[in-house]
């Protein structure tokens, strides 16, 4: 299978030094995960979830990207810095992958999530995205 939207965003974040300086590593890579973090992962880590929202235009898809950042109470300052770094890394960024010629990303909302566990800090960001399916359409034409 080719590179997905989620994989493209994760790759982009894992190569941004401003982002990776604030997350732990897991199996030799920055602790940036898709959908769910492994149980053994140490905080601070980031979890990404991408939902595709089809549009009326066959050549365009919309995305809602949830980014959850988890850390301990002592990590609050780093979590704020990480949030800013992620925001700068992907706000108005243009990426691509096998299905989409361009993926444009825009920050929507962000804020702390109320946790029942007072030892854990949970921060959520939502990013909207729009992908041009030109690359996919070109494969059908061939």
DACOR-V553500 format. One line per field, one symbol per residue. burial: I if it has 16 or more other C-alpha atoms within 10 Angstrom, else O. A space follows every 10 residues. Layout:
burial=???
//
This chain:
burial=OOOOIIIIII OOIIOOOIII OIIIIIOOOI IIIIOOIOOO OIIIIIIIOI OOOOOOOOOI IIIIIIIIII IIOOIIOOII IIIOIIIOII IOIIIIIOII IIIIIIIOOI OOOOOOOOOI IIIIIIIIII IIIIIOOOOO OO
//
